[in-house]
């Protein structure tokens, strides 16, 4: 079921952006928002959409809101903010004919009582500016001059925008969602999830706004910033995390990667991040980092494993 929304007469723009070149900066999805965005369909629950959510910080874009079966606006729900909103539900509408199928994974778990009540808010990515909006801005000063130049020339397509994107989420989208829907307002009920570059911005959001977000799932996190193993981007990430990690007992954090495709290149970087987290006191059950043997860098594999981060963040 699909419903279009209007919020006080405001209207509320797809996938893996890549830049070729020596550093091969970028990560997995590409394509800009279409002029007339295609409506995704779901099997369970219903979708509502702001077609062009306005913002002072970023370009307008569609925002998908999934309401689970039985949602009637009376009982407050937790909120899971998932990036790359156009890839979350309906494979018939995506550029690669794959999708997370969030409703198909979440609805049965909710019906079985394995998850607490929650809704999903999925802002679309901004096509060619996906890298600029999802690459953690505070990492850039920690990169060497060559990498900074390559970022500026080939990947960012202008100024970095991830701080602005997070302000959009926190200052504009979250208040609108809380006003429109029955939501729980505590930080433990406000969560982030994303894959690849979306994994980076999820962790960045958790670190920059620990007073707002109480947990994040970082799936196939694109630690290397391009298509080759390197030490520069992971080193910048580690330097930032040493300064900005939230208190380990204050958040729930899920990390995973596959062992094939682009995910195979994340092994060393993820191990370094895991070592830092352990050193800082992160431990199960609040923090988990796993490897899906045979898993790859695509929505079909993310759908197959989605039940695990959902249980980690929202399990009862």
N, C-alpha and C positions, 0 to 999 in steps of 0.2 A: 504494500500500500504506500502511496506517496501523497503528501500534502505540501503545498507551497504556503509559506508564511509571509505575513507583513507585520513588521514591528513598528508601530507608530509611523506608518507610511514610509519607512526606510527599507531599502532593498540591499540586500547583502551581496576573485576570480578564482602542466598537470603532470610531471611524473618523474622520470629520472634525468637530471640535467648533466651533461658531460661536456668537458672542454678538452679537445685533443691538444697535444703539444708535448714538449719534453717531460713536463711533470704530470701530464695527463690528469689534470685536475678535474674533479667532478665526481659524480656518483650516480648511479643507476637510473632514474626515470626522466623522461623529457616530454616536451609538448606543452603548448600554452592552452589556457582556458578557451574553449570554443565560444563563438559569438552567442550561440543559443545553447547553453549547457544541457546535455542530455540528462534525463531523469533516471536515476538509479531506482531499481525495484528491489524489494526485500521479500523473503518468504515468511519471516516471523516478525511480529510487531509492525511498526510503521515508521516511515521516514518523513521528516519535515525539512524544509530548506529555506534559508535566507538566500535569495538569488544573487545578491550583490551587497554583502554586509559592508557598510561604510566604515572607514577608519581614518583617523588623523595620522596614523603611523605607517600604514602599508596600503597597497592597492586594494580596492574592493574585490571580493571573491565570494563564490558560493560557500555556504557552510551547511553541512548535512547534520541533522540531529536524529539519532535513532532512539525511538521509544519502545521499550520491550513490551511483549504481550502483557496485557493487564494494566498497563500504565493508564491512570485516570486523572492524574494531577492532584490527587489527595495525599498520597504518601510520599514524603521526600526521598529522593534517590541520590546516591553518589554520582559523580560526573567523571567520565573518562574522556579526556581530550586526546584525539588521535589525529596525527598529521596526515598529509596526503589524502584528504577526505574523498577525492574522486576515485580512489582505489580500494575503498573499504568494503563495498557491499555487492556490486553487480558487475560480474565479468563481461556481460554483454555490452557495457558502456565504456570499458577501459581500453587504453591504447594497445595493450598486449593481450587482451581477452583473459586476464587473470584478475582476481580480487581476493581480499582477505575473507570475504563472506562472514563478516563479524556477526550478523544476526543468526546465521546458521550454526555458529559455534556457541554463541552466548545464550541463545534462547533455551536450548536443552539443558544447559548447566543451571540456568535460573530455575527452570521447571523442576529440576532434581534437588533444588535447595543447596547447590554447591557454591553459589555466588550470592552476595547480597545485592539488593536492588540497585541498578545503576542505569544511566543513560549514556550514550556516546555522542560526543560533539566532534565533527570532523571538518575543520576548515580545509578547503582545497589548497594545494600548493600553487605557486605563482609561475609555473612553467619555467621560462628561461631564468627567472630570478630565484628559483628554488634553492640553489646553492647559496646565494647571498643571504637568504632568509634563514637557512638552516645551519650554516657553518658558524660555530661559536665565535662571536666577534672578539671576545677577550683573548682568544688564542692567537689572533693575528700578530700582536706586538711580540709574541714569544717565538714566532717563526723567523728564520734567517731572511736576509734581504732578498735572496733569489726567489724564495717561496712567496714572500710578500708581493714581489713584482709579478710573478706568475698568477697569483690570485687576482690581483688588480686587473691584469691584462686579459685573462682568459676565462676566469670563473665567476668573479663577482659581478661583472657587467655594470660597474658603478660602485658606489659605496657599500660597505657591509651593511646588512639589514637585519641581522638576527636579534639585536637588542630591540629594534623597532617591532619586530614580529612578536617578541615576548611581551612588549608593552601592549600590543594589540590584543593578545590573549588575556592578559591580566586586567588591563584598564578598560577594555571595550567589550570583548566577547564574553568573558565570564560574567560581568554584571548583566549583560543582556540575557544570557542563558538563565541566570538566577532569577531574573525578573519574569521571564516567560514560563519557566517550568518549576515544578516542585523539586527543589534540590536541597541537599544537605550542604551547609556552608562551611563546615570545618575543613582544615587543611588535610586531614586524613581522608576526606571524602572527595578530594580534588586531585586527579591523577593524570599523568601524561604517558603516552605510548607512541612509538614510531619505529620505523625500520630504516636502515642505511643512514642517510643524512637525517632522517627523522629520529633515529636513535641518538644522534649527536644533539639535536635541539631539545630532545626530551631530557637528557642529562643536564644540558646547559640550563634549561628552565628550572629543574630541581635545585641546581646550585645557586642560581641567581634569585630565585623566589622561594626559598624554603618556608617562608611564612604563608605562602599560598598553596603550594603543591606538597603533598605528603608522600608521594611515591611516583616512580617512573619505571616503565619497561623499555629497555633499549635493545631492539631486535636487530641482529646483523649490523651492528654499529660500525659506521664507516670511518674507523680510526685513521686510515691512511690518506684520506682526502683526495685520492685519485685512483689509478688503476695499477699501481706498482707498490710493493712493499717499500717503505722508507722509514727513517728514524726521525725525520724532522717534525712531521705533524704529530705523531704519538708523543714526542718529547714536549711539544707545546701543550698538548692535552694534559700530560702528567704534571707539568709545571703549574698549569691553571688549577687542576684538581687538588694539588697539595695546598693551595691557598683557599679554595672555595668549597670543598666538600662539606655538606651538612653533617651534623652529628649523626653517627652511625645508628643510634637507637631511635632517631627521630623520623626516619623515613623507611619506606619499603622500596627496594631496588632490585629489578630483574635485569639480567644481561644474558644474551645468548648469541651464538653464531653457528652457522653450518660448517661443513668441512669441504664443500665443493664451490665451484664458480667463484665469484668475487669474495665470498666469505672465507675461502681458503687463505686469502692474503691477510686476514685479520689476526692470525694466530699469535704472532709475537706481540703485537700491540695489545691484544686483549689480555694476554698473560701478564704484561707489565701493569696494566690497569688493575687486574685482579690482585696482583702482589701489593700494589699501593693501597687498595681498599682493605685488604687483610691487615696490613700494617697500621691502618688508621682505625681498626676495630670493627670493621664491617664483617658480619658473620651471619650464617643461617640462624633462624629462619627469615630474618628481615632482608638479607641480601643473598642472592643466588646468581651464579654464573655457570652456564652449561654450554656444552658443545653438542649439536645434533649431528651425529655421524651420518654422512650422506646428504645432509641438508644443503640447499643452495640459496641463492640470492634472488628470490622471486616470491610473488604473492601466494602461489600455490603451496610452497613450503611454509610460508609464514602462517597460512591458514591451518595447515596440519598441526602446527605447534601452538596455535593461539590459546588453546585451553590452558596451557601451563602459565604464561604470564597473567592471564585473567585470574586464575586461581591464586596466584601469588599476590596480586594487588587487591583482589576483591573476594577472596575465599572466605567462607564463614567458618 
